[in-house]
Amino acid sequence: MVNHRSIKNQPIKSQLGSGQVRIIGGQWRSRRLPIQDLDGLRPTPDRVRETLFNWLANSVVNARVLDCFGGSGALALEALSRYASYAKIIELQRGAALQLKENLQTLKCDKAEVLNADTLMVLQQGCDQGFDLVFIDPPFRKGLAEKTTQLLDTQGWLNDGALIYVEVESELTQLAIPSCWQTLKEKHTGQVSYRLYQHQAANTAEPREDENHALVD
């Protein structure tokens, strides 16, 4: 089993509220919510999120959202604040998952589900209804991004035209992605490289390497 954002046997109570994440737009704009101080928990920076949601523009409204590595919930909560219709958030660490549930209750949001589980195992099972917007922001240097992209594509998680955001370490200059994914945007900031893809329906999807030819804002 892949143990992402791994930390074990720590009292949950002592971890709660040790940090904050700020929602930058939408109905909950400027709200600050507690996050846990866990090893490997790396919320997407405000500046990066602002760029991402500028890229997404109106694509978030009424979208079904899948956050593959929930962590602090910064991406999924931002999408829900901007009127996504539903978000499924997968997070392995029990403490982080509980904090996500508490934050959703604080926001009085009933349009999200937090699944405390291993991401790759969940994706292998497939789903009954696809998603329009997917966030892939795994722990760095564990090889999870490519495995996640392949499972999303082969197990029916993506609706036609779905947008997929991938955030990885900056030294990972090439990423094997399905052939039916089109690179829309790409940017590098410090130690982070982040990209936006679009899924186009295809009968087969053989892996190919992202050649870094995307538009850069």
Secondary structure, DSSP 8 states (H G I E B T S, - for coil): ---TT---S--HHHHTTSEEEE--SGGGTT-EEEE---TT-----HHHHHHHHHHHGGGGTT-EEEESS-TT-HHHHHHHHTT-SEEEEEES-HHHHHHHHHHHHHTT--SEEEEES-HHHHHHT--SS-EEEEEE---TTSSHHHHHHHHHHHTT-EEEEEEEEEEEETT----EEETTEEEEEEEEETTEEEEEEEE---S---EEE--S-SB--
